[in-house]
Amino acid sequence: MTTATAQPTTKLWSGGKSPFNVSYGKLMMWYFLMSDAFTFGAFLISYGTIRFSVNVWADPNHVFNAFPFMGHANLPLAFVSLMTFILILSSVTMVLAVHEGHKMNKKGVEKWLIFTILGGLAFLGCQAWEWTHLITGQHEVMVNGVLQKWGTTVTHNPWGHIVNGVATPGPIAFGGYFFGITGFHGFHVFSGVIINLVMLIKTRLGHFDQRGHYEMIEKAGLYWHFVDLVWVFVFLCFYLV
């Protein structure tokens, strides 16, 4: 006589609620942000390696001391502090947009998304001014015994040693890293503005009310907060160290 042996049954996830207790869309957004963080991390580590491998580097108190409509006023880091404040404030308005989405308040979501978009555009405008000021600036540089006037570009760095009030060329890597990394971050801010514009349009068209939730606003918010967080590290590396 044979006896049947009971086989243990294993209940596999069959779809529906995610085992991570978040929706599929949110999970994929977190994966994307993690991979993007690795990219920014690689750029900043590369910058730090070059930055601390040379004896001379651009002093942020001298490079970033201008302010719009203030002439030649010496205001170290004042303008970039304003840029940082604008970006952080836009992160607050994004939080409020997500909060209104939880309450299914269409008008509230629209209002705070508009403020977030305006904050992003203001930041991009500030960055455009800063880039223009650095590129078109005229700084006296002694090159092979000849006095020249340079702006800051990917091929010219006027922020080197200062001898008798006149600077010598600095490491060429400064311009490439500065414009490359801040430009890459600016592209992310621009992408975030476009995403938020799409979210605003979809909100006004009532798409999220039809779905019964505003989860897409949360996903856009995750991206926007990530962009703000990355700026903290960019600010630290270029403007403070």
C-alpha positions as CSV (number, residue, x, y, z in Angstrom):
1,M,0.0,0.0,0.0
2,T,1.4,3.3,-1.0
3,T,0.9,6.6,0.8
4,A,0.8,10.0,-0.9
5,T,3.2,12.5,0.3
6,A,1.8,16.0,0.7
7,Q,3.9,18.4,-1.3
8,P,4.5,21.9,0.3
9,T,2.9,24.6,-1.6
10,T,4.6,27.9,-2.2
11,K,2.4,30.9,-2.9
12,L,4.0,33.1,-5.5
13,W,3.2,36.7,-6.1
14,S,0.5,36.7,-8.8
15,G,0.4,40.4,-9.6
16,G,-1.7,43.1,-8.1
17,K,-0.2,44.7,-5.1
18,S,3.5,45.1,-5.2
19,P,5.6,43.1,-2.7
20,F,7.4,46.4,-2.0
21,N,4.1,48.0,-0.9
22,V,4.4,50.6,-3.7
23,S,2.9,50.8,-7.2
24,Y,4.9,49.5,-10.2
25,G,5.2,53.1,-11.5
26,K,6.7,54.4,-8.2
27,L,9.1,51.5,-8.0
28,M,10.4,52.1,-11.5
29,M,10.8,55.8,-10.7
30,W,12.9,54.9,-7.7
31,Y,15.0,52.6,-9.9
32,F,15.5,55.4,-12.4
33,L,16.5,57.9,-9.8
34,M,19.0,55.4,-8.3
35,S,20.6,55.0,-11.6
36,D,20.7,58.7,-12.2
37,A,22.2,59.2,-8.8
38,F,25.1,56.9,-9.8
39,T,25.6,59.0,-12.9
40,F,25.8,62.3,-10.9
41,G,28.0,60.5,-8.3
42,A,30.5,59.4,-11.0
43,F,30.7,62.9,-12.4
44,L,31.2,64.5,-9.0
45,I,33.8,61.9,-7.9
46,S,35.7,62.5,-11.1
47,Y,35.6,66.2,-10.5
48,G,36.8,65.8,-6.9
49,T,39.7,63.6,-8.1
50,I,40.9,66.3,-10.5
51,R,40.2,69.1,-8.1
52,F,42.4,67.7,-5.3
53,S,45.1,66.5,-7.6
54,V,46.3,70.0,-8.5
55,N,47.8,72.7,-6.3
56,V,45.8,75.6,-7.9
57,W,42.1,75.8,-8.4
58,A,39.5,78.5,-9.0
59,D,38.5,80.2,-5.7
60,P,34.7,80.3,-5.6
61,N,34.7,83.5,-3.6
62,H,36.3,85.2,-6.6
63,V,34.6,83.3,-9.4
64,F,31.1,83.6,-8.1
65,N,31.0,87.1,-6.5
66,A,28.7,88.9,-9.0
67,F,25.0,89.7,-8.8
68,P,22.7,90.9,-11.5
69,F,22.2,94.7,-11.8
70,M,24.8,95.3,-9.0
71,G,27.7,96.3,-11.2
72,H,31.0,95.0,-9.8
73,A,29.8,94.6,-6.2
74,N,31.8,92.0,-4.4
75,L,29.1,89.6,-3.2
76,P,30.6,86.1,-2.8
77,L,28.1,83.3,-3.3
78,A,25.1,85.7,-3.0
79,F,23.7,84.9,-6.4
80,V,24.1,81.1,-6.1
81,S,22.5,81.3,-2.7
82,L,19.5,82.9,-4.3
83,M,19.4,80.1,-6.9
84,T,19.5,77.5,-4.2
85,F,16.7,79.3,-2.3
86,I,14.5,79.3,-5.4
87,L,15.0,75.6,-6.0
88,I,14.3,74.7,-2.4
89,L,11.2,76.8,-2.5
90,S,10.0,75.0,-5.6
91,S,10.5,71.7,-3.8
92,V,8.1,73.0,-1.1
93,T,5.5,73.9,-3.6
94,M,5.8,70.5,-5.2
95,V,5.2,68.9,-1.8
96,L,2.0,71.0,-1.5
97,A,0.9,69.9,-5.0
98,V,1.3,66.3,-3.9
99,H,-0.6,67.0,-0.7
100,E,-3.5,68.5,-2.6
101,G,-3.5,65.5,-4.9
102,H,-4.0,63.2,-1.9
103,K,-7.1,65.2,-1.1
104,M,-8.3,65.0,-4.7
105,N,-8.2,68.8,-4.8
106,K,-7.8,69.6,-8.5
107,K,-7.6,73.4,-8.1
108,G,-5.0,73.0,-5.4
109,V,-2.8,70.8,-7.5
110,E,-3.0,73.2,-10.4
111,K,-2.0,76.2,-8.2
112,W,1.0,74.6,-6.7
113,L,2.2,73.0,-9.9
114,I,2.2,76.5,-11.5
115,F,4.3,77.8,-8.7
116,T,6.7,74.8,-9.0
117,I,7.0,75.4,-12.8
118,L,7.7,79.1,-12.2
119,G,10.4,78.2,-9.7
120,G,12.1,75.9,-12.1
121,L,12.0,78.5,-14.9
122,A,13.4,81.1,-12.5
123,F,16.3,78.8,-11.6
124,L,17.1,78.1,-15.2
125,G,17.0,81.9,-15.9
126,C,19.5,82.4,-13.1
127,Q,21.7,79.7,-14.4
128,A,21.6,81.2,-17.9
129,W,22.7,84.6,-16.4
130,E,25.5,83.0,-14.5
131,W,26.8,81.1,-17.5
132,T,26.6,84.3,-19.7
133,H,28.4,86.3,-17.1
134,L,31.3,83.8,-16.8
135,I,31.7,83.2,-20.5
136,T,31.6,86.9,-21.5
137,G,33.6,88.1,-18.6
138,Q,36.9,89.8,-19.3
139,H,39.6,88.9,-16.8
140,E,43.3,89.9,-17.3
141,V,45.5,86.9,-17.7
142,M,49.3,86.8,-18.3
143,V,49.9,84.2,-21.1
144,N,53.5,83.7,-22.2
145,G,54.4,87.2,-21.1
146,V,51.4,88.7,-23.0
147,L,48.5,90.3,-21.2
148,Q,45.2,88.9,-22.5
149,K,41.6,89.1,-21.4
150,W,39.8,85.8,-20.9
151,G,36.3,84.7,-20.1
152,T,35.7,81.3,-18.4
153,T,35.0,78.6,-21.0
154,V,35.8,74.9,-21.4
155,T,39.1,75.9,-23.0
156,H,40.0,79.0,-21.0
157,N,40.4,79.3,-17.3
158,P,41.5,82.8,-16.1
159,W,41.4,81.7,-12.4
160,G,45.0,80.7,-11.7
161,H,47.8,82.1,-9.6
162,I,47.7,85.9,-9.0
163,V,51.1,87.5,-9.4
164,N,51.3,91.3,-8.8
165,G,47.5,91.6,-9.2
166,V,47.5,89.7,-12.6
167,A,46.3,86.1,-12.8
168,T,47.9,83.3,-14.7
169,P,45.9,80.6,-16.5
170,G,44.3,78.0,-14.2
171,P,43.7,74.3,-14.8
172,I,41.7,73.9,-18.0
173,A,39.6,71.2,-16.4
174,F,37.6,73.7,-14.3
175,G,35.5,75.1,-17.1
176,G,34.8,71.6,-18.6
177,Y,33.6,70.2,-15.2
178,F,31.7,73.3,-14.2
179,F,29.7,73.7,-17.4
180,G,29.4,70.0,-17.9
181,I,28.0,69.1,-14.5
182,T,25.9,72.2,-13.9
183,G,24.6,71.9,-17.5
184,F,23.7,68.3,-16.9
185,H,21.8,69.3,-13.7
186,G,20.2,72.2,-15.6
187,F,19.0,69.7,-18.2
188,H,17.3,67.8,-15.4
189,V,15.6,70.9,-14.1
190,F,14.4,71.7,-17.7
191,S,13.1,68.1,-18.0
192,G,11.4,68.5,-14.6
193,V,9.7,71.7,-15.8
194,I,8.4,69.9,-18.9
195,I,7.2,67.0,-16.9
196,N,5.3,69.3,-14.5
197,L,3.8,71.2,-17.5
198,V,2.5,67.8,-18.8
199,M,1.1,67.1,-15.3
200,L,-0.5,70.5,-15.2
201,I,-2.2,69.9,-18.5
202,K,-3.4,66.5,-17.5
203,T,-4.7,67.9,-14.3
204,R,-6.7,70.6,-16.0
205,L,-8.1,68.0,-18.5
206,G,-9.4,66.0,-15.5
207,H,-7.4,62.9,-16.3
208,F,-6.4,62.2,-12.7
209,D,-10.0,62.7,-11.5
210,Q,-11.1,60.1,-14.0
211,R,-8.5,57.7,-12.7
212,G,-9.5,58.4,-9.1
213,H,-6.0,59.2,-7.9
214,Y,-3.1,61.7,-8.4
215,E,-0.3,59.2,-8.2
216,M,1.4,60.7,-11.3
217,I,1.9,63.9,-9.4
218,E,3.7,61.9,-6.7
219,K,6.0,60.4,-9.4
220,A,6.8,63.8,-10.8
221,G,7.4,65.0,-7.3
222,L,9.9,62.3,-6.7
223,Y,11.9,63.4,-9.7
224,W,11.7,67.1,-8.7
225,H,12.9,66.4,-5.2
226,F,15.8,64.3,-6.6
227,V,16.8,67.3,-8.8
228,D,16.8,69.5,-5.7
229,L,18.8,67.0,-3.7
230,V,21.5,66.7,-6.4
231,W,21.9,70.5,-6.5
232,V,22.9,70.4,-2.8
233,F,26.0,68.2,-3.8
234,V,26.7,70.3,-6.9
235,F,26.5,73.5,-4.8
236,L,28.9,71.9,-2.2
237,C,31.5,70.8,-4.8
238,F,31.7,73.9,-7.0
239,Y,30.6,76.8,-4.8
240,L,31.8,75.9,-1.3
241,V,34.9,73.7,-1.6
